[in-house]
Amino acid sequence: MVTPRVWAVKIQGNETFDGLVLRSIITNEPPSTFKKMLFWKKSGMILNENDVRRDVIRIERFYKRRGFDDVIVNYSIEDLSKEWRKMVVFEITENKPIRITSVKFQVNAAERDSAIIFNNERFNTIKNRLPYREGNRYEIVTQSEVEGNLIGALRNMGYPYASSEVSATIDSVSKTAEVLLKSIPGPRARFDSILVEGEENLPAKYIARETGIKKDKYFSEDQLREAQREVFNHHMLRFALVSIPEQPEDSLINIQVRVRESSLRSIQLRAGIGNLTRIDNGWADAYKLFRGQATWIHRNMRNRGERITISGNASAIEQRVGIDYLFPYLFNTKSSLITSPFLSHQLEPSYEIMRGGLINSFVYQYSSNFTGTFSYEYTLNNEVTTGSQESLPDSIQSYNVSSFNLNAFYSTGQRRGESGWSLQPFWELSGLFGESTFSFQEAGLDIRKFTPLTDKIIFAKRINLAGIYYSKQDSLPSDIRIYNGGTNSVRGWNRQELGPKRPILDEEGNFDRYVPIGGKATLSFNAEFRFRLNQLIKGFGVAAFLDGGQVWKEFNDIATTPMQFGLGGGLRYQSPIGPIRIDIAYKVNPTDQDLRIYEGHNFGSSWDKWGIHFSIGQAF
């Protein structure tokens, strides 16, 4: 005897709720279209009539909790083309739902408190948005939500012990309901003491300060949540819990903060593989892939929770030593100051530069998803341009930069590059008061959006643009100009190699290679489909992408120099240290410079049409 299987599920008679919604609450489901195509397999879950009856009960409960107290659900099982293929049919008769005829609010409080509550704009906004309104269905399922919204509104007005209750008088014959929303606010309280437990090295007064709670201010639920976030985010604390301890219900309320501290000092040593973007001499240059970093951290300088980080990192492209000193509390818990002296050596395709200087950054975290930074940078630079053929002033090799930078980051719904979007603009003003060798102004914007198409497919998009829209000097140093291309931008090209280039000739005047010269404007985009293949290997995935962009030497070139595109795919593996990524991209419309064609002679190879990238972390 052939075991019957669920081949199709049909829901009919449903007028109020979509079939997709009802399918999500039942257990019986047909096989996917792909599995149905495997005709040599008997796909689909084994039919169990007890499971079908349980689904009937699930549908009935779903309707009754949403106002349809007389709903009737029947089922039948029908034969399809083959005897083992069955279709489960659910027939729904919704009948008339219960409708709300009146909604009354009752606040059990003194006249003064009642006036405060009913005159509060936020309370009235929440009250007017409640799902319990005249003419709406009376849904039991929303009762806890309504009670929670009312309690939350009262707690944010200073009533920490507020309670709320929904009751209804239902006439099952006329299908009507009279709803009463009753609230008991309790005493209105102000913040009093902050009790700290678990501190060892960081004094309790600094932990209490980090909550942002001010004594004698009216209690607020939002303030309590914000205090939890602020304390938990402190670098000195690896655990933090802000709560209300047991105490008498009166006009003063104490707050308890329990913490566990991180170690005072730590050393981090890291080694890894950088971007597989430039191996000019085959695998003989593979050493260029490796990089290392050493970091020493002290988290409680001056016994005030200030942090100092001394770090050094080295790779074939860049060597850097720097110090970051963090003042975590400036004017309030949202503001901090970081001062960062540094010294670096950078070797790029078209130039080599030594830089040393100081960056002071004022950071203000307005909310969990919006942060602004204002910084001032002063650096001394010594730059050597590779085989320069441009007419530049002598001071190009030694110059200073004095610039102000404004940055912002806003995101919403972001979850590890799987959903949501972000917006990141920046604005740089250099040499405003004539104190810098070069005076210029630059602005840019980065926009990213992540859309889950299914539970296994994510569509990731990014647009990035930047431009030096004002420059007092005609020529700018290589380090200041804008570049594009590489493992985290347009992946058909290697690091900084998208856009205009100039030839480098050897001592005998023969062509050696092209190097990028950068420009004053750039635009790029990325569109990437990310597929999770956990059914093959846990943490494994693949990606397909289209990148595009260009770098323009001057803004006037935008009209005459087209965008260039890279098309490719890659492998992903979600490791404990982050996504390990290998991407390969094909240049769709390369220029002669990209292919190393000089004065009609081809000095390149077929590999010049490809970009290969290996790194840790997603492209964006």
N, C-alpha and C positions, 0 to 999 in steps of 0.2 A: 504493500500500500504506500502510495506517495504522500509524503507529509505536506499538508497545505501551507502555503506561505502568503503573507500580505503583499500583494502586487500593486494595489492602489487603495487610496483612502479618499472618500468623497464626503463632504459635509454640505448639507442642503437645508434650506429653511431659515438660515441665519441671515437676519436683516440688519441687526445693529452692529455686530462685530465681524470683521473680515475673517475669511477662512484661514489665512496665515496665522492670525492671532490664536484661533482655536486649535490649530494643528500644533502650536508650540506647547500646549498644556496637556496633550495626550501622548501616550507612549507608542501606540501603533503608528508606524510610518512606512511608506513604500520605499523600495530601493531607488537610488539615484538613476538618472538617465544613463550615465556611463555604465553602471552595473547591469542595467537592463539590456545593454548592448552585448553583454557577455552571455550569449544565448546558450552556451554549453554549460553554464552554471545555473543552479536554481537559487537565484538571489532573493533577498527579502527576508524579514524576520518571520519565524515560525508562528503561524496563527494559533492563538490561544483565546478561546471565547471568554474565559474569565478576565483576561486583560481587556477585552473589548468592553465588558460590563463595567470594569473599573473606569474606563475612559468615559462611559456614559455618566457615571457619578461625578467625574472631574468636570465635565461640561456643565452638568446641572449646578454644581457648587459655584462654578465660575459665574454663571448667569445670576444665581440667587444673591450672591454677594454684590451684585451690581444692579439690584432692584427688580429683577424678574423672579418674583417668588412663586409664580405658577408655571414656570417653564417645564416643558415636557420634552424628553430626549428618548428616542427609540433608535434601534440599530437593526441592520440586516447584513447578511453576508452573501454576496453574489459570486457566481462562477464566471470566469473569463475564458479566454481561448484555450487554455490548457487546464486540466483538472486540478493541478496544484496551485494555480494562480487564482487568488481570491481578492475580491474588492470589498472592503468594509465601508458601509454606508451609514452615516449618522444623520438622522432626520430630527430637526429641531423645530419645535413649536414654541415661539417666545412668549406669546400672550402679552397682555397689557402690563407694563411696569408700574411700580409705585412712584408717584410724583410728589415733590415737596410743595405744599401749599403755603407754608409760613415758616420763617426763621426768626427766632428771638435770641437776643444776647442778654445774659444776666451776669453781672459782676458783683460778687459778695464782698464788698469792701466799704470803707468809710467814704463819706461824700467827697472828701478831698482827693482820695486815691481814685475814685471813680471818674472824677473830672480830669485828672491827669491821664488816665487810660483812654477815655473816649475822645479826648482832645489831641491825642498823640497821632501824628500823621502816619507814622509807620504802622501803628496798630490798625488804623482805619484802612490803610492800603491792603494789609494782609486780610483783614476782615472782608473787604469787598472782593477779594480774589478767591475766597474759599469756594470749593465745589458745591457746598450746600447753599443753594439759592433757589428762590421760588421758580417752579417750572422744571427744575432739573430732576433727574432720577435720584431717589434716595439709595445711595450705595454704601452698604456696611463696610466695604473694603477700604473706603477712604476715611473711616472714623478716626483711626490712630493718627493719620496724617493731619487731619483737622485739629485734633487735640494738641499734637506736637507743634503746629504752627502758632496756635494761640499761646501755648506755654512759652515758646521761643520769643514771641513778641513781648510778653510780660517780663521775661527775664532780662531782655535788653533794655527795659525801662527801669530796671533796678529792683525787680521782685524775684530774688533767687529761689524762693520757696513756692512759686506759683504752681497751681494745678488747674486742669481743665477737664471737662466731661461733656460728652455729647449724649443726649437722650432724645428719643423720638416717640411720638404717639402715632401709631400706624392703624389705619382703617383698611383692612384687607379686602373689604367689599368694594369700597369706592376707589381703592388703590391710591390713597393719599397719605401723606405724612406731615406732621407738625414737628419741627425740629427745635430743640432748645440747646443753646451753647452756653454752658455755665462755667465761669472762671472764678477761682479763689486766688487772688494775688498774694495774700500773706503780707508781712511787713516789708516796706521798701527799705533797702539796706545800702550802706556805703562800705567801701573797702576799708579794712582796718589793718591788721598785721599780716605780714607774709612770713610763714614759718618754713624754714629750709631744713631738709634732712639729707644726710649722705655726703655732705661736702667734706673734703679732706685738705686740699691745697688752695682751692679758690675760695676766698672769704664769702660768707653767706650774703653780705651786703651787695656784692657784685652780681650774684645769682638773682637776688631779689630785684635789683635794678634792671636786669635783663628781661624781666617780665613786662616792663612798661606800665605796671599797675601803680596808680597814684593813690595814696591814702586820702580818704574823705571824698573820693569820687564815687558816684553812684555805681552800683554793681552793673555789669553788662556781660551777657553770655558771649557776645562777640569778642569782648576784651579778654575774657578767659581763654577762648580758643587762640587768640592772637598771642597771648602770653605763652601758651603751650608751644606754639610754633617757634617763637623767638628763643625760648630757653633750650628747646630741643636742637635748634640750629647752631648753638654756641659750640665752637670747636673744642672747648675744654670738657664738654659733657658728652658721654656716649649714651646716656639714658636720662630722660627727664619726664616727669609726670606732674602736671599742675591740676589740682583738684580742690574740692571744698570738703574739709574735714567735718566730722560730727561736732555740732555746737548748737547752742540755743538759738531759736528763730527770733532774732531781734533786729534792731536797726544797724548793727555793725556785723560785718562778716569777715572772717579770717580765711586766708588762702594758704594751702599747703603745697610746697614744691619739693618733690623727692628726686634726687639726682644720683648718678654714678659718674665719676670722673674718668676721663681718658688718662693715659699715662702722660706724665709731665713732658717727657722727651721721647723722640723716636728717630730712628735712622731708616731711610728707605733706599734700597739699591734696585735699580731697574735696568734690564737689558732687553733689547728687542730688535725687530727687523723693521726698517723704515719702508719708504715707498719704493717699489720696484718701478722706477720711472726713467732711469738713465744708466744704462750699462753700455758705454760706447765701445769698449773693447771686448765684448763677449763676457763670459763668466769670469774672466780674469779680474774684472772690476767688481766682483760680487761683494767685496769688503765694504763697498759704499752703502750697502743695505743696512749695516748694523749700526746701532746707536745705544748709548748708555746714559744713565742719569743717577746721580747720588744726591740725596736730600737729608738735611738735618733740621728737625723741628723742635722748638721749645714753645709750649702752649700757655705758659703762665709767667711771662716776663713781668718784672716789677711787682709780682704777686697781685696783678690786676686783670688777669685774663687776656693780656696782650700776647700776640703770637709772633715769633720770628722764624722765618724759613730761609735757610741758606741752601742753595742748590747749584749744581753744575751739571751740564749735559754736553755730550759730544757726539757728533756724527761727521760724516765726510762733508756735509754741507754746512753745518753750523756748530760752533763751540760757544758756550755761554756760561757765565758765572753771575749769579745775582742774589740779592737779599730782598725779601719781602717782610716788612714790619707792619703788622695789622693792629690798629686801634679799633676794637670791635664796637665801642660805644662812643659816639661823638656828641651829638645833641640829644639823641634818643636811641631806642633800640633798633630803629630802622636805618640809622646812618652809621657809616664807618669810614675809616681813612686808612689807606695803604700807601706806604712810601717804599719805593723800590729802586735802589741803586743797582747798576748792572754794567757788565763789560762783555762784549760779544765779538766774535769773528765769524763772518758769513761768506761763503764761496758760492756764487751763483754762476750760471753759464756765461753771462756777459760782464760781470764785475765781481770784485772782491772788496769787502768793506770791514773796517774795524770801527766799532761803536762803543761809546761809554757815556753814561749819563744817569739821570735821575727822573723817575716818573712818580708823581704824587696823584693819587686817585681818590676822589670823594665818591662813595657809593651810597645810594639811597634806595632801599628796597621798599617801595610804596606798598606792595602787596606780594602775595606768594607768586603771582604771575606777571608782575611789572617791576622792573628794576631800571634805575637810571644811574649813569656814571659821568662825572665831570673830572677830567684829569688834565694835568699840565706836564709836559715832557720837555726836558732840556738835554740834548745830546751833543757830544763832539764826535765828528765823523771823519775818517780818513779812507777815501775810496779810490780804488784803482780800476779803471775801465779797461776791459780786455780788448786789445787791438782797436782802440777808439779811432774812428775816422770822422768824428763829429767835431765841429768848431765850438768848443766850450771854453769858458774862462778858466784861468789857471787855478782859481779857488775851488774848482770842482773837486779837487783831490783832498781838500781839507776845508771843512765847513761845519757850522753848527746848525741845529734845528731847535727852535723854540716854538712850541705849538700847544694850543688848547684843543681838547677833544671832548665832544659830547656824544655819548652813546646811550641807547635805550634798548631794552629787551622786553617785549610783551608776548605772552603766549596764552592760549586757552585750550583746554581739553587735551593738553599734551600728555602722552603716555609712552615714553621710550621709543619715540619715532614710529609709533603704530597708529596714532590718531591725533587729531587736533592740528593747530597751526601756530606759527610764530612770526613775529615782525621785529626786525632789528635794523634801525637806522643809525647812521653815524655822521658826524660833522667835524671836520678838522680845520682849524684856523692857525696858520703858521706865520710868524713874523708880523703880528698885528702892530707892534710898536717899533718896528725897525731893528729889533734886537737879534733877528735871525738872518743868516746869510742869504737864505732864499725865502721869499714871501709867496705863499700860495694858499688856496682854499680848496678843500675837497669834501665831497659828500657822497653818501652811498646808502643802499638799502638792500636788505636780504629778507625775502619772504619765503616761508616754507609751509607746506600743507601735507598732511598725511591722512589718507582716506582708506579705511578698511572696506574692501569690496566683499570679502567673505571672511570667515575666521582663519583662512590660510593665505589670503592674498591681500597685500597692501599696495596702494598706489601712492607713491611719494613724489611730490613736485617741489621745485625750488626755482626762484628767480633772483638773480643777484646783479646789481648795477652799481657803478661808481664812476665818479668823474672829477677831475681837477678843473673846476670851472673858472678859476682865476689864478694867474701866475704873473708876478711882477717881472720875472726874468723869462726870456724866450726858451732857454734850455734849463732843464732840471736834472739833478743827479740821478743816476740809475736807480738808486735805492728808493727815491721818492716817487718815481714813475709807477704806473699801474701795470700789473701783469695778470695773466690768466692761463689756465691749463694745468692739468695734473690730476692726481688721484682723488681729490675732493672737489673738482670743478668739471672741466670739459675733458673727459677721460681718453679721447682719441689722441690727445697731446700729452707730452711729458711736462714736468714741472716748469711753469712760466713760459712754455714754448708756443703758446697760441698767439697769433698776431704778427706784427711787423718784426722783421729780423734784418741783420746786416751780415755780410760775409766777413770771415776772418781769413786772411791770407798768410802763408808762411813767409820766411825770410826771402825766398826766391820768387815770391809773387804768385805762388800756386794756391788754389783754393784749398782751405782746410775744413771749414765748417761754417754754419750759420749760428748766430747767437741772437736771442730776443733783445729788443731795445725798449720794450714797454711802450706806454702811451699815456694819454690824458683821459681816456674814457674806455669803459668796458661794459659789456652786457653779456650775461650767460644765463642759461636755463638748464634744468635737469628734470627729466620725467622717467621714473623708474617703477617697474612692477616687481614686487618682492614676494616670492612664493615660499611658504614653509612646507618642507617635505619630511615632517617628523615621522611619517609612517615608514619611510625608508631608513633614516638614521635620525635619532633624536638630536635636535638642534641644527639639523642640516637644512639648507635652503638654496634657492637659485634666484637670480635677478636678470631682468632684461631692461635695457635703458636706451634712451636717446638723449644725448647732451648737445648743446649748441652754444655758441658764443663768438665773441670777437673782441680784440683790443684795437683801438684806433689811436694813431699817433696824435692826431688833432681832432677836434669835434667836427671840423669840415669834412673829414674823411668818412664820416658815418654814411653819407649819401652814396659814396662811390665804392666802399669796401663792404662786401656782403658778409653775412654770418657764415660760420663754418660749423659742421656737424660731425658728431661721433656716435656711432651706433654699435652696441655691444651687449655683452652679458657677463655674468659672473657667478661664482660659488660663494656661499656663506656658511659659516659654522659658528654657532653660538657657544663660545668657550667661556670658562669662568672669568676670564679677563676681558671679555667683550667679543663682539662679532669679528671673527677672522675672515678677511675678504680677499678674493682674487678676482680681478676684473680684466677683461680684454675688450678693447674697443677699436673699431675700424674708422679711419678718417674718410668720411663720405665725399668731401670736396676739398682735398688738400691743395695748397699752392705749390709752386715750384720750390719755394724756400723750404716748405715742409718736407718735400721729397729730396732735398739736397741737389737740386738742379741749378747749376750756375753757368750763366752765359751759354745756355743750350746744351751743356754737357751734364750728364747724369752721374753724380758721385754717390748716389744712394743705393739702397737695396729694397727688396720687397717688404722688409720689416719696417721701413719708414712709414708705411701706411697704417701701422698698428701701434697702439699704446697698451702696455701691460702694467698692471698695478697690483701690488700686494701690500696690505696694511691691516691694522686692527681698528675696528670701528666702522660704522656705516659711512658712506660718502657724504651724507648730510642727514 
